[in-house]
Amino acid sequence: MSTITSRDASPVAPRRSPPARSAQDRAGRLRRTVADNLTAYGFLSAALVVFALFSWYPIVRGVLLGFQQVNFVTDPVWVGWENFERLFADPLFLTAWRNTLLFTGLALVIGFAIPFAVAVVLNELRHAKGYFRMVVYLPVMLPPVVVAILWKWFYDPGPGLFNTLLRGVGLPPLAWLNSTDTSMLSLVLVATWASMGSATLIYLAALATIPGELYEAAELDGANLWQRLRHVTIPQTRFVLLVMMLMQIIATMQVFTEPYVMTGGGPEDSTVTVLLLLYRYAFTYNDFGTASAMSLLLFVFLGGFSALYLRLTRTRS
C-alpha cells in the first residue's frame, strides 16, 4: 500500500523569537554615541572658543559696560541708568538718530533700487556679461576708507571732478559736502557706489533661478519689458528682495566710515550718525560707559525692528 504524504501533515519548525538586546550591547552603543559626539565637539571646539572670545564675550561685556562708568583708568563703577539719562539729555542724541534714519531712507530709495535695476540690465545682455559684472563689482574690492577719500576729492568745491564737469557744461558748482542740503545725499551716493556690486551679484544669482518658460509665456501673451518685470521678475525674486532690504536697513543704520572720513559730522551736525556719536563718546570724551549704552540702544532697536519685519513679511507671504 502506497503512503500518501499530506502537505498539511508536514512538521512545522517553531519560530524563534529575536534575541533580547543584552546590557552589553546597549553599553557598547552608548559608548560609540558618546565617542562620536566627543569627536564632533572636538572639531567644533576651536570655532566655539573663537566665537566665545571674540563674539559672545564682547556682547555680554558691552551690555555690562552700558550700566557702568568706565574710562579704563579707574575701576568700573556701577551707575545703573545714568548713562542712558546722559544720552537722552544730549541734544545730539536725537540729531544723530534723525540723521541716521534719513540716511537709511535715502539709501532705500536710491541704493536699494539701483543694484536691482543694474542686475536686470546685466541679465538681459547677450555679450560681455562677465566683463560688466567685473566692472560693477570692482568698487567692493576697494577699502571703504579709500573709497571715502576718493569721493571726497570728487566732491571738492574747487578742482573736484563733479564741479569741473558742472562748470564744463555751464552749470554752477555745488557745495556737495559743505551744504546741509546736499551733504547727506552725497554720502548716500558714496555708500551706494561702494556696496552696489555685492547686491548686484546676489540679484543676478536670483534672476538666474527664474525658469525661462515664464518669460516665454509672458512674451506669447504680449507682455512688454515692464510687464515681465512686474509680473514675473519681481514675484519670483520677492524673497531675495525682502531679505536684501532687511540687510540693507541694518547696514545703513550702522553707517560710520563715510561721515567720519568725509564730513566729520558736519556741516552743522547734519551728518552726525549714531555710530559717529558713539565714537565721539568712546574715543573723544573717554566715556566708554555711555558709548556702550548707545550701542545697546542701537542693538535693541535693530533687533526689535528685525523681529517685527520678519514677522510681518512671513505673515504677508
C-alpha positions in Angstrom: 0.0 0.0 0.0 1.4 3.4 -1.0 1.9 6.0 1.5 0.3 9.4 0.8 2.1 12.3 2.4 0.0 15.4 3.1 1.5 18.9 2.9 -0.6 19.8 6.0 0.9 16.9 7.9 4.5 18.1 7.4 6.1 19.2 10.6 6.3 22.9 11.2 9.5 24.3 12.6 8.8 26.6 15.6 9.6 30.3 15.1 12.5 31.7 17.1 11.9 34.9 19.0 14.6 37.6 18.4 17.3 37.5 21.0 16.9 40.2 23.6 19.3 43.0 23.5 21.8 42.4 26.2 23.1 45.1 28.6 26.5 44.8 26.9 25.1 45.8 23.5 23.3 48.8 25.0 26.5 49.9 26.8 28.6 49.5 23.6 26.1 51.5 21.6 26.2 54.2 24.3 30.0 54.3 24.2 30.0 54.7 20.4 27.5 57.5 20.6 29.4 59.3 23.2 32.7 58.9 21.3 31.1 60.2 18.1 29.7 63.3 20.0 33.1 63.9 21.6 34.8 63.8 18.3 32.3 66.2 16.7 32.6 68.6 19.6 36.4 68.3 19.4 36.3 69.5 15.8 33.9 72.3 16.9 35.9 73.4 19.9 38.2 75.8 18.1 35.3 77.6 16.5 33.4 77.7 19.8 36.4 79.2 21.6 36.8 81.8 18.9 33.1 82.8 19.0 33.1 82.8 22.8 36.2 85.1 23.0 35.5 87.5 20.1 31.7 87.5 19.7 29.8 86.3 22.7 32.1 87.8 25.4 32.2 91.3 23.8 28.4 91.3 23.6 27.9 90.4 27.3 30.7 92.8 28.3 29.2 95.6 26.2 25.8 95.1 27.9 27.5 95.4 31.3 29.5 98.4 30.3 26.3 100.2 29.5 25.4 100.3 33.2 28.9 101.2 34.4 31.1 104.3 34.5 34.2 103.1 32.6 37.3 105.1 31.5 39.9 102.3 31.8 41.8 104.5 34.2 39.9 103.7 37.4 37.9 100.7 38.3 34.4 100.4 36.8 31.6 101.8 38.9 28.1 100.6 38.6 25.9 103.6 37.9 22.7 102.0 36.7 20.7 104.1 34.2 22.8 107.2 34.5 24.5 106.6 31.1 21.1 106.4 29.4 19.9 109.6 31.1 23.1 111.3 30.0 22.4 110.2 26.4 18.8 111.4 26.5 19.9 114.8 27.8 22.4 115.2 25.0 20.9 117.4 22.1 23.0 115.5 19.6 21.3 112.2 20.6 18.1 112.9 18.7 20.0 114.6 15.9 22.1 111.5 15.4 19.1 109.3 15.2 17.3 111.6 12.9 20.3 111.8 10.6 20.8 108.0 10.6 17.1 107.4 9.8 17.4 110.0 7.0 20.5 108.2 5.6 18.7 104.9 5.8 15.6 106.3 4.0 17.7 107.8 1.2 19.7 104.6 0.9 16.5 102.6 0.4 15.2 105.0 -2.3 18.5 105.1 -4.1 20.7 102.3 -3.0 18.1 99.6 -3.0 16.6 100.2 -6.4 19.8 100.8 -8.4 21.5 97.4 -7.8 18.3 95.6 -8.8 17.9 97.6 -11.9 21.6 97.1 -12.8 21.2 93.3 -12.3 18.1 93.3 -14.6 20.0 95.1 -17.3 23.1 92.8 -17.0 20.8 89.7 -17.0 19.4 90.9 -20.4 22.8 91.3 -22.0 23.9 88.7 -24.6 27.6 89.6 -24.8 30.4 90.6 -22.4 28.4 89.6 -19.3 31.5 88.7 -17.3 33.2 91.9 -18.1 30.4 94.1 -17.0 29.9 92.1 -13.8 33.5 92.6 -13.0 33.2 96.3 -13.6 30.2 96.5 -11.3 31.9 94.5 -8.6 35.2 96.4 -8.6 34.2 99.1 -6.1 33.6 96.4 -3.5 37.2 95.4 -3.6 38.4 98.8 -2.6 38.8 99.6 1.2 36.0 101.8 2.5 38.4 104.5 3.7 40.0 104.6 0.2 36.5 105.0 -1.4 35.7 107.8 1.0 38.9 109.7 0.3 38.5 109.2 -3.4 34.9 110.6 -3.4 35.9 113.4 -1.1 38.2 114.6 -3.9 35.3 114.2 -6.4 33.2 116.5 -4.2 35.9 119.1 -3.7 34.4 122.5 -4.3 37.5 123.7 -6.2 39.2 121.2 -8.5 36.8 118.4 -7.8 35.7 116.2 -10.6 32.0 116.8 -10.3 32.2 120.6 -10.1 34.6 120.6 -13.0 32.0 118.7 -15.1 29.3 121.1 -14.0 31.4 124.1 -15.0 32.2 122.4 -18.3 28.5 122.3 -19.2 27.8 125.8 -18.0 26.2 124.9 -14.6 27.1 126.5 -11.3 29.2 124.3 -8.9 27.6 122.8 -5.9 28.9 122.7 -2.3 28.4 118.9 -2.1 29.8 118.2 1.4 29.7 121.8 2.7 25.9 122.3 2.5 23.3 120.9 4.8 21.0 120.4 1.8 23.4 118.1 -0.1 25.8 116.6 2.4 23.6 113.6 3.4 22.7 112.8 -0.2 26.3 113.0 -1.2 27.2 110.4 1.5 24.4 108.1 0.3 25.7 108.2 -3.3 29.2 107.1 -2.0 27.8 104.3 0.1 25.6 103.1 -2.8 28.5 103.1 -5.3 30.8 101.2 -2.8 28.3 98.4 -2.0 26.4 98.1 -5.2 28.5 95.2 -6.6 27.7 92.7 -3.9 23.9 93.3 -4.1 24.0 93.2 -7.9 25.7 89.8 -7.9 23.1 88.4 -5.4 20.3 89.7 -7.6 21.9 88.2 -10.6 22.0 84.8 -8.9 18.3 85.2 -8.0 17.4 86.1 -11.6 19.3 83.0 -12.9 16.9 80.8 -11.0 13.8 82.1 -12.7 12.5 79.5 -15.3 12.8 80.7 -18.8 9.3 79.3 -19.6 7.7 82.0 -17.5 9.3 84.7 -19.7 8.4 82.8 -22.9 4.7 82.6 -21.8 4.7 86.3 -20.9 6.1 87.2 -24.3 3.5 85.0 -26.0 0.8 86.9 -24.1 2.2 90.1 -25.5 3.8 91.4 -22.2 6.4 94.2 -22.6 9.5 94.6 -20.6 7.9 96.4 -17.7 5.1 93.9 -17.5 7.5 91.0 -17.5 9.4 92.8 -14.7 6.3 93.4 -12.7 4.5 90.1 -13.1 7.4 87.7 -13.4 10.8 89.0 -12.2 9.7 90.8 -9.0 7.3 88.0 -7.8 10.0 85.3 -8.5 12.7 87.2 -6.6 10.4 88.5 -3.8 12.1 86.5 -1.0 15.6 87.7 -2.0 14.3 91.3 -2.2 12.8 91.1 1.3 16.0 89.7 2.8 18.2 92.2 1.0 16.0 95.1 2.2 16.4 93.9 5.8 20.2 93.6 5.4 20.5 97.0 3.9 18.5 98.6 6.6 20.7 97.0 9.3 23.8 98.0 7.4 22.8 101.6 6.7 21.7 102.1 10.3 25.4 101.5 11.3 26.9 103.9 8.8 30.2 105.3 10.1 33.1 105.4 7.6 31.6 108.0 5.2 30.6 110.7 7.7 33.7 110.1 9.8 36.2 110.4 6.8 34.3 112.8 4.6 32.5 115.3 6.8 33.3 114.6 10.4 29.7 115.1 11.2 29.3 118.5 9.6 28.2 120.9 8.3 26.3 122.0 11.4 26.0 118.4 12.6 23.9 117.4 9.6 25.8 114.2 9.1 26.3 113.1 12.7 25.1 109.5 12.8 24.5 107.1 15.7 27.9 105.3 15.3 29.7 108.6 14.8 28.3 110.0 18.1 29.1 106.6 19.8 32.7 107.0 18.6 32.9 110.5 20.0 31.7 109.3 23.4 34.2 106.5 23.5 37.4 108.0 22.0 36.9 111.7 22.2 35.1 112.1 25.6 36.7 108.9 27.0 33.3 107.8 28.2 33.0 104.2 27.3 30.0 103.5 29.5 27.8 106.0 27.7 29.2 104.7 24.4 28.2 101.2 25.4 24.8 102.4 26.4 24.3 103.9 23.0 25.4 100.7 21.3 23.0 98.8 23.4 20.1 101.0 22.3 21.1 100.5 18.7 21.2 96.8 19.3 17.8 96.7 20.9 16.3 98.9 18.1 17.7 96.8 15.3 16.8 93.5 17.0 13.2 94.7 17.6 12.9 96.0 14.1 14.3 92.8 12.5 11.9 90.6 14.5 8.9 92.8 13.6 10.0 92.9 9.9 10.4 89.1 9.7 7.0 88.6 11.4 5.2 91.0 9.0 6.8 89.6 5.9 6.2 86.0 6.9 2.6 86.7 7.7 2.1 88.5 4.4 3.8 85.7 2.5 
